[in-house]
Amino acid sequence: MKNKLWLVSVFLFGLTLLGCQTTTTYYQGAKADEEGVVTLSMGEVEKQHWQDLYVTVDYSSKREGNRLGIKGIVSFSESPKINFEIVRDVKFKLFLLDKDLRVVDYLDIARTLGSSLEDQLHFNKTIKLTDNIVAFTFGYEGSFIDDEWNSFSVWKLPKRKF
């Protein structure tokens, strides 16, 4: 009986670990909008600004060879502050793009759960670049809650073909 319980526990623990793994294949090949795409260049680029209806990102980047360091602050734009009360769950992403603005790779750079719309999230990532990555853009997906506790989904993501 102890062996069965141990095997079941190990199996469930393994499934839990698999569920926690991030996957970077879901958006691979998706096409990013030209607006907001940043072309990579060598060296340091300071005090850049990316903004959408719901999200603002102030960041700096530094490229050295095949490494990109990017750090900054994600905050919410004025639109959600006017229309919503709190953030239910929002994931912020960095999409790495090829010359055709197709997603080669991506990663989550920050996440907020049940937060105030005044909160800011800091991020600091170092990414290994492949030869075909020539640009990047930001994106997000999540939901907000209004003053009547209604949930509203929002997103800015590359477009996938189905």
N, C-alpha and C positions, 0 to 999 in steps of 0.2 A: 504494500500500500504506500509506503514511504517513497519507493522508487517511482511509482506512478505520479504521486504528488510532486516529486522533484522534477520529473520530466515535463509535466504540465506547466509547472512554474517557470522552468527554463524556456519552454516554447513561448509562453505568454510574454516573458521578458524580452525574448528575441523579436517578437512581433511589435512590442512597444518601441524597441530601438529602431526597427525599420520604419515605423510611423514617424519617428523624430528626424529621420534623414531628410535632407533637402534634396530635391531633384532639380536638375538643371536641363531637362530635356523638353519640358512641356512647351516652352515658347521658342525653342530652337527652330529657325527657319521662318518665324513670323516676321512680318514687315512692319517696321517702325514708321511713324509719320515723320516727314522731313522737319517739321517745326519742332524745335527743341533738341535736335541732334547736334552733338558737339564733336567736331573732328579732332582726333588725337594729334598732338604735336609733341616733340621732344622738349624736355625741360619743364620748368615750373610755370603754372598758370594760376595766378592768385585772384581771389575775390570775384568769382563768377556767380551768376544768378540764373536760376531756371525756375519758371513759374507756370502754373496751370490754374484753372478755375478753383481748385481745391487745395493745392499744395504749392509751397515755395521751398526751394532748396538753394542755400547759399553755400558755396563750396570752393575749395582750391584743389588742384591736382598737380602731380609731378610724375612725369614719365622719364624713366631711365632704362634704356634698352627694352627688354621685354617685360618690364614691371611698371605698373601704374599704381601710384599711391593717391588716394582720394579721401578727403575728409571734409566735413561740413556739418551744417545744421538744417534739419527738416522742420518746417513749421507749416501751419495752416494759413491759407490765404483768407482774405476778407469774406468771400462768399459763404463758406460754411459757418463762419463766426456770426453772420447775420441770420442764417436759416436754421441752425442746429444748436443743441444744448451741449452734447458731449460726443466724444468719439467712441464708437462701440469697439471697432477693431479695424486698424488700417495697417497694411504692409507696404513698405516703400522698397522699390527695386531699382537696381542699376542694370541696364541692358547693354551688352557689348555687341557691336554691329560690324558687319563686313561692308564692302564698297557698295553693295546694293541695298543697304540699310536693313539687312536680314539679321535676326538675332543669332549670334554664334554661341553666346553663353549669357547667363544672368545670375544675379544673386540678390538676396534680401539684404538691404543695408540698415533697416530699422523697422521697428514695429511698435505700435501703441495699442493698448487695450484699456477701455473704460477711462480714458483720460480727458482732461480739459482741452478745449480748443486753443487755449493759450500756451499749452506745453510745447516745448521744443525738444527735438531728439537729435543727439549728436551721433555722428558716425565717423569711423576712421578705418578704411580698408586698404589692403595691398593686394593687387590682383596680378597674376601672371598672364600675360597676353600672348596669343598665338599670332602668327604672321598675317592672318587674314582679318584681324580686328583693326579697324581704322577709325572707329567712332564709338560714341556711347550716347545713351539718353536715359532719363529717369522715368519711372512709372510707379503706379500704386494701384491698390485695390482694397476696398473695405466698405465700412458702413458707419453712418452717423445716426444719432437719435435726436428727434426734435422735442419740443416742450410737451407734446402729448404722448411721448414714448413710442412714436412710430419710427421704424428703422428704414433708412434709405441707403441703398448701395451706390457706390461711386467707383470709377476706375478710369485709368489712362494706361493702356497696355498696347503693345504691338498687335497687329491684326493677324490672326491665324486663319489658314484655309481649312475648311472641313470637308 
